[in-house]
């Protein structure tokens, strides 16, 4: 049988650490422009209580989405110990492209994947680069697409990257600014003919685009005195929270039910690092769906406290850190069963069941 197996991983965590007290002077406002009357110390304390975020990472002024994508890609290639010319596909998940410092104008022509291929110096004309714009679940969807290409015999090796520089599309008047972060993560997957089943076991993707379409969107600043038409990333937090709690557990169960894999056999759930309280609620709702009362300790690693929400980069970064032994309380063992899952703009949800 042909297995789709991760043979290498890499990540890039930006050097600049931005603590919560950095936002002490931000003029936080409501969406109608009214200033929030609470002092920022209280606003920030409440924010940290809800999200679990104490700090996040931002790129340096001279860095872009494609550049940090290339760093994580190179680390994944080195980890896999392969010739980059042997890659059949480079799939890059992102949402805003190469936004330069001092601007929030999206730049995705040429594609970020094409820029990564260029920066890696890959000459192979049959190495096909393309982007995925799929909200926060973009990297997981890239993994699914690579798997489909491999199983169809159209590719053997694929590089899948999630890279985002959200610090350049946030509104300083919006409290949600504090959620978002920058970063990049990548894996190399390969189709291997093996006797025993491993690698990607199952996958599922769902989408809801009626009233849910605008739960995450690009909108005007909360600055009521501003005249600029510049738009920033915006979210309807309560709507997203309710949606995620209802739909993410069902999507995960659908993924597992396709192969009749019991939830009890899952060793780690690598869930998109969106909001600590929300992720914990999703986990509880998932186990409740299976009528399992006791949740195994350590099943859901979290890195959001110090890295924030870097969108498409959170899941591959989490996988890489555990694989490299950089999260001391979490390890993978041979035959470990992992769930990759994410939820985000669209609204989209996806899940991959994976066995080492």
DRENLUMTI-274923 format. One record per residue (C-alpha): residue number from 1; residue in three letters; x, y, z. Coordinates in Angstrom, 1 decimal. Layout:
REM DRENLUMTI-274923
+-----+---------+--------+--------+--------+
! num ! residuo !     px !     py !     pz !
+-----+---------+--------+--------+--------+
! NUM !     ALA !      X !      Y !      Z !
...
+-----+---------+--------+--------+--------+
REM end
This chain:
REM DRENLUMTI-274923
+-----+---------+--------+--------+--------+
! num ! residuo !     px !     py !     pz !
+-----+---------+--------+--------+--------+
!   1 !     UNK !    0.0 !    0.0 !    0.0 !
!   2 !     UNK !    1.0 !    3.6 !   -0.5 !
!   3 !     UNK !    1.4 !    5.7 !    2.6 !
!   4 !     UNK !    1.6 !    9.5 !    2.8 !
!   5 !     UNK !    4.3 !   10.0 !    5.5 !
!   6 !     UNK !    5.9 !   13.1 !    7.0 !
!   7 !     UNK !    9.6 !   12.6 !    6.5 !
!   8 !     UNK !   10.8 !   16.0 !    7.8 !
!   9 !     UNK !    9.6 !   19.2 !    9.5 !
!  10 !     UNK !   10.8 !   22.7 !   10.2 !
!  11 !     UNK !    9.5 !   25.9 !   11.7 !
!  12 !     UNK !   10.5 !   29.5 !   12.2 !
!  13 !     UNK !    9.6 !   31.4 !   15.3 !
!  14 !     UNK !   10.4 !   35.1 !   14.9 !
!  15 !     UNK !   12.9 !   36.6 !   17.3 !
!  16 !     UNK !   10.9 !   39.7 !   18.4 !
!  17 !     UNK !    8.8 !   38.8 !   21.5 !
!  18 !     UNK !    6.0 !   41.2 !   22.1 !
!  19 !     UNK !    4.6 !   41.0 !   25.7 !
!  20 !     UNK !    1.0 !   42.0 !   26.6 !
!  21 !     UNK !    2.2 !   45.2 !   28.4 !
!  22 !     UNK !    3.3 !   46.4 !   25.0 !
!  23 !     UNK !   -0.3 !   47.3 !   24.3 !
!  24 !     UNK !   -0.8 !   49.4 !   27.5 !
!  25 !     UNK !   -1.1 !   52.6 !   25.5 !
!  26 !     UNK !   -3.3 !   51.3 !   22.6 !
!  27 !     UNK !   -6.5 !   53.4 !   22.1 !
!  28 !     UNK !   -8.8 !   50.3 !   22.3 !
!  29 !     UNK !  -12.3 !   51.0 !   21.0 !
!  30 !     UNK !  -15.5 !   49.2 !   20.2 !
!  31 !     UNK !  -16.5 !   48.5 !   16.6 !
!  32 !     UNK !  -18.6 !   51.7 !   16.5 !
!  33 !     UNK !  -15.6 !   53.8 !   17.5 !
!  34 !     UNK !  -16.5 !   54.4 !   21.1 !
!  35 !     UNK !  -13.4 !   54.2 !   23.4 !
!  36 !     UNK !  -13.4 !   51.3 !   25.9 !
!  37 !     UNK !  -13.6 !   53.0 !   29.3 !
!  38 !     UNK !  -11.8 !   50.3 !   31.2 !
!  39 !     UNK !   -8.1 !   51.1 !   31.7 !
!  40 !     UNK !   -5.9 !   49.0 !   29.4 !
!  41 !     UNK !   -4.4 !   47.1 !   32.4 !
!  42 !     UNK !   -7.9 !   45.6 !   33.0 !
!  43 !     UNK !   -8.5 !   45.0 !   29.3 !
!  44 !     UNK !   -5.2 !   43.2 !   28.9 !
!  45 !     UNK !   -5.8 !   41.1 !   32.1 !
!  46 !     UNK !   -9.2 !   40.0 !   30.8 !
!  47 !     UNK !   -7.7 !   39.2 !   27.4 !
!  48 !     UNK !   -5.0 !   37.0 !   28.8 !
!  49 !     UNK !   -7.5 !   35.2 !   31.1 !
!  50 !     UNK !   -9.7 !   34.3 !   28.0 !
!  51 !     UNK !   -7.1 !   33.6 !   25.4 !
!  52 !     UNK !   -4.2 !   32.4 !   27.4 !
!  53 !     UNK !   -1.8 !   34.6 !   25.5 !
!  54 !     UNK !    0.9 !   36.4 !   27.5 !
!  55 !     UNK !    3.2 !   37.2 !   24.5 !
!  56 !     UNK !    3.5 !   36.7 !   20.8 !
!  57 !     UNK !    6.2 !   36.9 !   18.1 !
!  58 !     UNK !    6.5 !   39.4 !   15.3 !
!  59 !     UNK !    8.9 !   39.4 !   12.4 !
!  60 !     UNK !   11.6 !   42.0 !   11.9 !
!  61 !     UNK !   10.9 !   44.9 !    9.6 !
!  62 !     UNK !   12.9 !   43.5 !    6.8 !
!  63 !     UNK !   11.2 !   40.1 !    6.8 !
!  64 !     UNK !    8.2 !   38.9 !    4.8 !
!  65 !     UNK !    5.8 !   36.0 !    4.7 !
!  66 !     UNK !    7.7 !   34.3 !    1.8 !
!  67 !     UNK !   11.1 !   34.8 !    3.5 !
!  68 !     UNK !   10.1 !   33.2 !    6.7 !
!  69 !     UNK !    8.2 !   30.5 !    4.8 !
!  70 !     UNK !   11.5 !   29.7 !    3.0 !
!  71 !     UNK !   13.3 !   29.4 !    6.4 !
!  72 !     UNK !   10.9 !   26.8 !    7.7 !
!  73 !     UNK !   10.9 !   25.1 !    4.3 !
!  74 !     UNK !   14.7 !   24.8 !    4.3 !
!  75 !     UNK !   14.7 !   23.4 !    7.8 !
!  76 !     UNK !   12.1 !   20.8 !    6.8 !
!  77 !     UNK !   14.1 !   19.8 !    3.7 !
!  78 !     UNK !   17.2 !   19.5 !    5.9 !
!  79 !     UNK !   15.3 !   17.4 !    8.4 !
!  80 !     UNK !   14.0 !   15.1 !    5.6 !
!  81 !     UNK !   17.6 !   14.9 !    4.2 !
!  82 !     UNK !   16.4 !   15.2 !    0.6 !
!  83 !     UNK !   17.5 !   17.1 !   -2.5 !
!  84 !     UNK !   15.0 !   20.0 !   -2.9 !
!  85 !     UNK !   15.1 !   19.3 !   -6.7 !
!  86 !     UNK !   13.2 !   16.1 !   -5.9 !
!  87 !     UNK !   10.1 !   17.9 !   -4.8 !
!  88 !     UNK !    7.1 !   17.6 !   -7.0 !
!  89 !     UNK !    5.0 !   20.3 !   -5.3 !
!  90 !     UNK !    5.4 !   23.3 !   -3.0 !
!  91 !     UNK !    2.1 !   24.2 !   -1.3 !
!  92 !     UNK !    2.0 !   27.4 !    0.8 !
!  93 !     UNK !   -0.9 !   28.3 !    3.0 !
!  94 !     UNK !   -1.2 !   31.9 !    4.0 !
!  95 !     UNK !   -3.9 !   34.7 !    3.9 !
!  96 !     UNK !   -2.3 !   38.0 !    3.2 !
!  97 !     UNK !    0.9 !   37.4 !    1.2 !
!  98 !     UNK !    4.1 !   39.5 !    1.4 !
!  99 !     UNK !    2.8 !   42.6 !    3.3 !
! 100 !     UNK !    5.8 !   44.9 !    3.7 !
! 101 !     UNK !    6.6 !   46.9 !    6.8 !
! 102 !     UNK !    4.7 !   50.2 !    6.9 !
! 103 !     UNK !    1.9 !   48.9 !    4.7 !
! 104 !     UNK !   -0.9 !   46.4 !    4.9 !
! 105 !     UNK !   -1.3 !   46.0 !    1.2 !
! 106 !     UNK !   -1.6 !   42.3 !    0.2 !
! 107 !     UNK !    1.0 !   41.1 !   -2.3 !
! 108 !     UNK !    0.4 !   37.6 !   -3.8 !
! 109 !     UNK !    1.6 !   38.1 !   -7.4 !
! 110 !     UNK !    3.6 !   36.0 !   -8.1 !
! 111 !     UNK !    2.4 !   33.5 !   -5.6 !
! 112 !     UNK !    4.1 !   33.0 !   -2.3 !
! 113 !     UNK !    4.9 !   29.4 !   -3.3 !
! 114 !     UNK !    6.6 !   30.6 !   -6.4 !
! 115 !     UNK !    8.7 !   33.0 !   -4.3 !
! 116 !     UNK !    9.6 !   30.2 !   -2.0 !
! 117 !     UNK !   10.7 !   28.0 !   -4.9 !
! 118 !     UNK !   12.8 !   30.9 !   -6.2 !
! 119 !     UNK !   14.4 !   31.6 !   -2.8 !
! 120 !     UNK !   15.2 !   27.9 !   -2.4 !
! 121 !     UNK !   16.9 !   28.0 !   -5.8 !
! 122 !     UNK !   14.9 !   25.0 !   -7.1 !
! 123 !     UNK !   15.4 !   24.6 !  -10.9 !
! 124 !     UNK !   13.1 !   21.6 !  -11.5 !
! 125 !     UNK !   10.3 !   22.8 !  -13.9 !
! 126 !     UNK !    8.1 !   20.0 !  -12.8 !
! 127 !     UNK !    8.1 !   21.2 !   -9.2 !
! 128 !     UNK !    4.8 !   23.0 !   -9.1 !
! 129 !     UNK !    4.3 !   25.8 !   -6.6 !
! 130 !     UNK !    0.9 !   27.1 !   -5.6 !
! 131 !     UNK !   -0.9 !   28.9 !   -2.7 !
! 132 !     UNK !   -3.9 !   28.0 !   -0.6 !
! 133 !     UNK !   -6.1 !   30.8 !    0.8 !
! 134 !     UNK !   -8.2 !   28.9 !    3.3 !
! 135 !     UNK !   -8.1 !   30.8 !    6.5 !
! 136 !     UNK !   -6.4 !   29.3 !    9.5 !
! 137 !     UNK !   -7.0 !   25.8 !    8.4 !
! 138 !     UNK !   -4.9 !   26.4 !    5.2 !
! 139 !     UNK !   -1.9 !   24.3 !    6.3 !
! 140 !     UNK !   -4.0 !   21.3 !    7.2 !
! 141 !     UNK !   -5.8 !   21.6 !    3.9 !
! 142 !     UNK !   -2.4 !   21.7 !    2.1 !
! 143 !     UNK !   -1.5 !   18.5 !    3.8 !
! 144 !     UNK !   -4.8 !   17.0 !    2.6 !
! 145 !     UNK !   -4.2 !   18.2 !   -0.9 !
! 146 !     UNK !   -0.7 !   16.8 !   -1.0 !
! 147 !     UNK !   -2.1 !   13.4 !    0.2 !
! 148 !     UNK !   -4.6 !   13.4 !   -2.6 !
! 149 !     UNK !   -2.0 !   14.1 !   -5.2 !
! 150 !     UNK !    0.3 !   11.4 !   -3.8 !
! 151 !     UNK !   -2.5 !    8.8 !   -3.7 !
! 152 !     UNK !   -3.5 !    9.7 !   -7.2 !
! 153 !     UNK !    0.1 !    9.1 !   -8.4 !
! 154 !     UNK !    0.6 !   12.7 !   -9.5 !
! 155 !     UNK !    3.3 !   13.4 !   -6.9 !
! 156 !     UNK !    5.8 !   11.6 !   -4.7 !
! 157 !     UNK !    7.2 !   14.3 !   -2.5 !
! 158 !     UNK !    5.5 !   17.5 !   -1.5 !
! 159 !     UNK !    6.5 !   20.5 !    0.7 !
! 160 !     UNK !    3.6 !   22.0 !    2.7 !
! 161 !     UNK !    4.2 !   25.3 !    4.4 !
! 162 !     UNK !    2.0 !   27.5 !    6.6 !
! 163 !     UNK !    3.3 !   31.1 !    6.9 !
! 164 !     UNK !    1.8 !   34.3 !    8.1 !
! 165 !     UNK !    2.7 !   37.8 !    9.1 !
! 166 !     UNK !   -0.4 !   39.0 !   10.8 !
! 167 !     UNK !    1.3 !   41.8 !   12.7 !
! 168 !     UNK !    1.0 !   44.0 !    9.6 !
! 169 !     UNK !   -2.8 !   43.7 !    9.1 !
! 170 !     UNK !   -3.9 !   44.4 !   12.7 !
! 171 !     UNK !   -5.8 !   47.4 !   13.9 !
! 172 !     UNK !   -4.2 !   49.1 !   16.9 !
! 173 !     UNK !   -7.7 !   50.3 !   18.0 !
! 174 !     UNK !   -9.0 !   46.7 !   18.2 !
! 175 !     UNK !   -8.4 !   44.5 !   21.2 !
! 176 !     UNK !   -8.2 !   41.5 !   18.9 !
! 177 !     UNK !   -4.9 !   42.9 !   17.7 !
! 178 !     UNK !   -3.4 !   41.2 !   20.7 !
! 179 !     UNK !   -4.4 !   37.7 !   19.5 !
! 180 !     UNK !   -2.5 !   37.7 !   16.3 !
! 181 !     UNK !    1.2 !   36.7 !   15.7 !
! 182 !     UNK !    3.7 !   35.8 !   13.0 !
! 183 !     UNK !    5.4 !   32.6 !   12.2 !
! 184 !     UNK !    6.0 !   29.7 !    9.8 !
! 185 !     UNK !    6.0 !   25.9 !    9.9 !
! 186 !     UNK !    6.6 !   23.3 !    7.2 !
! 187 !     UNK !    6.7 !   19.6 !    6.5 !
! 188 !     UNK !    7.9 !   17.3 !    3.7 !
! 189 !     UNK !    5.6 !   14.4 !    2.9 !
! 190 !     UNK !    6.4 !   11.4 !    0.7 !
! 191 !     UNK !    4.4 !    8.6 !   -0.8 !
! 192 !     UNK !    6.0 !    5.3 !    0.5 !
! 193 !     UNK !    5.1 !    1.8 !   -0.6 !
! 194 !     UNK !    4.9 !   -0.1 !    2.7 !
! 195 !     UNK !    3.2 !   -3.3 !    4.1 !
! 196 !     UNK !    1.6 !   -1.7 !    7.1 !
! 197 !     UNK !   -0.7 !    1.3 !    7.1 !
! 198 !     UNK !    0.6 !    4.6 !    8.6 !
! 199 !     UNK !    0.9 !    8.2 !    7.8 !
! 200 !     UNK !   -2.3 !    9.9 !    6.8 !
! 201 !     UNK !   -5.2 !    7.5 !    7.8 !
! 202 !     UNK !   -8.2 !    9.7 !    7.2 !
! 203 !     UNK !   -9.2 !   13.4 !    6.6 !
! 204 !     UNK !  -12.3 !   15.5 !    6.6 !
! 205 !     UNK !  -13.1 !   19.1 !    5.6 !
! 206 !     UNK !  -16.3 !   21.0 !    6.1 !
! 207 !     UNK !  -17.4 !   24.6 !    5.2 !
! 208 !     UNK !  -20.2 !   26.9 !    6.3 !
! 209 !     UNK !  -20.6 !   30.1 !    4.3 !
! 210 !     UNK !  -24.1 !   31.4 !    4.9 !
! 211 !     UNK !  -24.2 !   33.7 !    7.9 !
! 212 !     UNK !  -20.8 !   32.3 !    8.9 !
! 213 !     UNK !  -18.9 !   33.8 !    5.9 !
! 214 !     UNK !  -18.2 !   37.1 !    7.7 !
! 215 !     UNK !  -17.2 !   35.8 !   11.1 !
! 216 !     UNK !  -13.6 !   36.7 !   10.1 !
! 217 !     UNK !  -13.2 !   39.4 !    7.5 !
! 218 !     UNK !  -11.2 !   42.5 !    6.4 !
! 219 !     UNK !  -12.8 !   45.7 !    7.7 !
! 220 !     UNK !  -12.3 !   49.3 !    8.6 !
! 221 !     UNK !  -10.4 !   50.5 !   11.7 !
! 222 !     UNK !  -12.3 !   51.0 !   15.0 !
! 223 !     UNK !  -10.8 !   54.6 !   15.0 !
! 224 !     UNK !  -13.9 !   56.8 !   14.7 !
! 225 !     UNK !  -11.8 !   59.8 !   13.9 !
! 226 !     UNK !   -9.9 !   58.2 !   11.1 !
! 227 !     UNK !  -10.5 !   58.9 !    7.4 !
! 228 !     UNK !   -8.3 !   56.2 !    5.9 !
! 229 !     UNK !  -10.1 !   53.4 !    3.9 !
! 230 !     UNK !   -7.3 !   51.0 !    4.9 !
! 231 !     UNK !   -8.8 !   47.7 !    6.1 !
! 232 !     UNK !   -7.6 !   45.3 !    8.9 !
! 233 !     UNK !   -8.3 !   41.8 !   10.0 !
! 234 !     UNK !  -11.5 !   41.7 !   12.0 !
! 235 !     UNK !  -13.4 !   38.9 !   13.8 !
! 236 !     UNK !  -16.7 !   38.3 !   15.5 !
! 237 !     UNK !  -15.3 !   36.5 !   18.5 !
! 238 !     UNK !  -18.5 !   35.3 !   20.2 !
! 239 !     UNK !  -19.8 !   34.0 !   16.9 !
! 240 !     UNK !  -16.6 !   32.1 !   16.1 !
! 241 !     UNK !  -16.5 !   30.7 !   19.7 !
! 242 !     UNK !  -20.0 !   29.3 !   19.4 !
! 243 !     UNK !  -19.4 !   28.0 !   15.9 !
! 244 !     UNK !  -16.2 !   26.2 !   16.8 !
! 245 !     UNK !  -17.7 !   24.5 !   19.8 !
! 246 !     UNK !  -20.5 !   23.2 !   17.8 !
! 247 !     UNK !  -18.9 !   22.2 !   14.5 !
! 248 !     UNK !  -15.2 !   21.3 !   15.2 !
! 249 !     UNK !  -16.0 !   18.2 !   17.4 !
! 250 !     UNK !  -18.4 !   17.0 !   14.8 !
! 251 !     UNK !  -15.8 !   17.4 !   12.0 !
! 252 !     UNK !  -13.2 !   15.5 !   14.0 !
! 253 !     UNK !  -15.7 !   12.7 !   14.7 !
! 254 !     UNK !  -16.5 !   12.5 !   11.0 !
! 255 !     UNK !  -12.8 !   12.1 !   10.2 !
! 256 !     UNK !  -12.4 !    9.3 !   12.8 !
! 257 !     UNK !  -15.7 !    7.6 !   11.9 !
! 258 !     UNK !  -14.6 !    7.2 !    8.3 !
! 259 !     UNK !  -12.1 !    4.7 !    9.4 !
! 260 !     UNK !  -13.8 !    3.5 !   12.6 !
! 261 !     UNK !  -10.9 !    4.8 !   14.7 !
! 262 !     UNK !  -11.9 !    5.3 !   18.4 !
! 263 !     UNK !  -11.1 !    8.6 !   20.0 !
! 264 !     UNK !   -9.5 !    6.6 !   22.9 !
! 265 !     UNK !   -6.7 !    5.6 !   20.5 !
! 266 !     UNK !   -5.6 !    9.2 !   19.8 !
! 267 !     UNK !   -2.4 !   10.2 !   21.6 !
! 268 !     UNK !   -2.2 !   13.9 !   20.7 !
! 269 !     UNK !   -4.7 !   16.5 !   19.3 !
! 270 !     UNK !   -2.7 !   19.2 !   17.6 !
! 271 !     UNK !   -5.5 !   21.8 !   17.4 !
! 272 !     UNK !   -5.0 !   25.3 !   15.8 !
! 273 !     UNK !   -3.8 !   27.6 !   18.5 !
! 274 !     UNK !   -6.6 !   30.1 !   18.3 !
! 275 !     UNK !   -7.7 !   30.8 !   21.8 !
! 276 !     UNK !   -6.8 !   28.7 !   24.9 !
! 277 !     UNK !  -10.2 !   28.8 !   26.5 !
! 278 !     UNK !  -11.9 !   28.0 !   23.2 !
! 279 !     UNK !   -9.6 !   25.1 !   22.4 !
! 280 !     UNK !  -10.1 !   23.6 !   25.9 !
! 281 !     UNK !  -13.9 !   23.9 !   25.4 !
! 282 !     UNK !  -13.6 !   22.2 !   22.0 !
! 283 !     UNK !  -11.7 !   19.3 !   23.6 !
! 284 !     UNK !  -14.3 !   18.9 !   26.3 !
! 285 !     UNK !  -17.1 !   19.0 !   23.8 !
! 286 !     UNK !  -15.3 !   16.4 !   21.6 !
! 287 !     UNK !  -15.0 !   13.9 !   24.5 !
! 288 !     UNK !  -18.6 !   14.6 !   25.5 !
! 289 !     UNK !  -19.6 !   13.7 !   22.0 !
! 290 !     UNK !  -18.1 !   10.3 !   22.5 !
! 291 !     UNK !  -19.5 !   10.1 !   26.0 !
! 292 !     UNK !  -16.0 !    9.8 !   27.5 !
! 293 !     UNK !  -15.9 !   11.5 !   30.9 !
! 294 !     UNK !  -12.1 !   11.5 !   31.5 !
! 295 !     UNK !   -9.8 !   13.5 !   29.2 !
! 296 !     UNK !   -6.3 !   12.1 !   29.1 !
! 297 !     UNK !   -3.7 !   14.5 !   30.6 !
! 298 !     UNK !   -1.5 !   16.2 !   28.0 !
! 299 !     UNK !   -3.5 !   15.1 !   25.0 !
! 300 !     UNK !   -3.7 !   18.7 !   23.6 !
! 301 !     UNK !   -0.4 !   20.6 !   23.7 !
! 302 !     UNK !   -0.6 !   24.4 !   23.7 !
! 303 !     UNK !    2.0 !   26.9 !   22.6 !
! 304 !     UNK !   -0.3 !   29.9 !   22.4 !
! 305 !     UNK !    0.8 !   31.4 !   25.7 !
! 306 !     UNK !    4.1 !   32.5 !   24.4 !
! 307 !     UNK !    3.6 !   32.4 !   20.6 !
! 308 !     UNK !    0.1 !   33.8 !   20.1 !
! 309 !     UNK !   -2.1 !   32.9 !   17.1 !
! 310 !     UNK !    0.0 !   32.7 !   13.9 !
! 311 !     UNK !   -2.9 !   31.3 !   11.9 !
! 312 !     UNK !   -1.8 !   28.7 !    9.3 !
! 313 !     UNK !    1.6 !   28.4 !   11.1 !
! 314 !     UNK !    0.3 !   27.2 !   14.5 !
! 315 !     UNK !   -0.3 !   23.5 !   13.7 !
! 316 !     UNK !    3.0 !   22.7 !   11.7 !
! 317 !     UNK !    5.0 !   24.7 !   14.3 !
! 318 !     UNK !    3.5 !   22.7 !   17.1 !
! 319 !     UNK !    4.2 !   19.4 !   15.3 !
! 320 !     UNK !    7.8 !   20.5 !   14.6 !
! 321 !     UNK !    8.5 !   21.6 !   18.2 !
! 322 !     UNK !    7.3 !   18.2 !   19.6 !
! 323 !     UNK !    9.1 !   16.3 !   16.9 !
! 324 !     UNK !   12.4 !   18.1 !   17.7 !
! 325 !     UNK !   11.9 !   17.5 !   21.5 !
! 326 !     UNK !   11.5 !   21.3 !   22.2 !
! 327 !     UNK !    8.3 !   20.8 !   24.2 !
! 328 !     UNK !    9.6 !   18.8 !   27.2 !
! 329 !     UNK !    6.1 !   17.7 !   28.4 !
! 330 !     UNK !    5.1 !   16.3 !   25.0 !
! 331 !     UNK !    6.6 !   13.6 !   22.9 !
! 332 !     UNK !    5.7 !   11.4 !   20.0 !
! 333 !     UNK !    6.4 !    7.7 !   20.2 !
! 334 !     UNK !    6.5 !    5.1 !   17.4 !
! 335 !     UNK !    3.0 !    4.4 !   16.1 !
! 336 !     UNK !    1.6 !    7.5 !   17.9 !
! 337 !     UNK !   -1.8 !    8.5 !   16.5 !
! 338 !     UNK !   -2.2 !   12.2 !   16.0 !
! 339 !     UNK !   -5.1 !   14.5 !   15.0 !
! 340 !     UNK !   -4.3 !   17.7 !   13.1 !
! 341 !     UNK !   -7.3 !   20.0 !   13.3 !
! 342 !     UNK !   -8.1 !   23.6 !   12.6 !
! 343 !     UNK !  -10.9 !   26.1 !   12.2 !
! 344 !     UNK !  -11.0 !   29.6 !   10.7 !
! 345 !     UNK !  -12.1 !   32.1 !    8.1 !
! 346 !     UNK !  -14.5 !   30.8 !    5.6 !
! 347 !     UNK !  -15.8 !   29.4 !    7.9 !
! 348 !     UNK !  -13.8 !   26.3 !    7.3 !
! 349 !     UNK !  -12.9 !   23.3 !    9.5 !
! 350 !     UNK !  -10.6 !   20.4 !    8.7 !
! 351 !     UNK !   -9.0 !   17.4 !   10.4 !
! 352 !     UNK !   -6.4 !   14.8 !    9.5 !
! 353 !     UNK !   -5.8 !   11.5 !   11.4 !
! 354 !     UNK !   -2.2 !   10.6 !   11.3 !
! 355 !     UNK !   -0.1 !    7.7 !   12.6 !
! 356 !     UNK !    3.7 !    7.8 !   13.0 !
+-----+---------+--------+--------+--------+
REM end
